[in-house]
Amino acid sequence: MRYPKIGEQVRVKGETGLHTITVAFAKQWRTTRIVELVLDDGRSVRPDQVVTRYQKTIELFVTQVNYGDGWEDVTQDETRSEARQSLKDYRLNDPHPSRQITRREPNELHQGDQS
């Protein structure tokens, strides 16, 4: 497991959005091991709750509506549940046909080989 450095942007498991590491508390016993991290919003998390390795691509869920000139992107969500809710809202409130597609885009946080 690679420990994050202070100032590094990380993602917390189960949440969307990025956080910055402000403080890292370590425990000394034969080797230095980080036991607690403090995020930019003041929360403290364990190192196993933080994602430091990033995939090359991000999966985005796009809601599209056909207004007569072809399919147009109207919303773009990172989680499937948010995308399903936005698709449901469009189908309830808009008479035009709508659909949801999945698109992969390069992840700007991926920096090639990380060890």
Buried (B, 14 or more C-beta within 10 A) or exposed (E): EEBBEEEBEBBBEEEEEEBBBEEBEEEEEEEEEBEEBBBEEEEEBEBEBBBBEBEEEBEBBBBBBEEEEEBEEBBBBEEEEBBBBBBEEBBEEEEEEBEBEEEEEEEEBBEEEEE
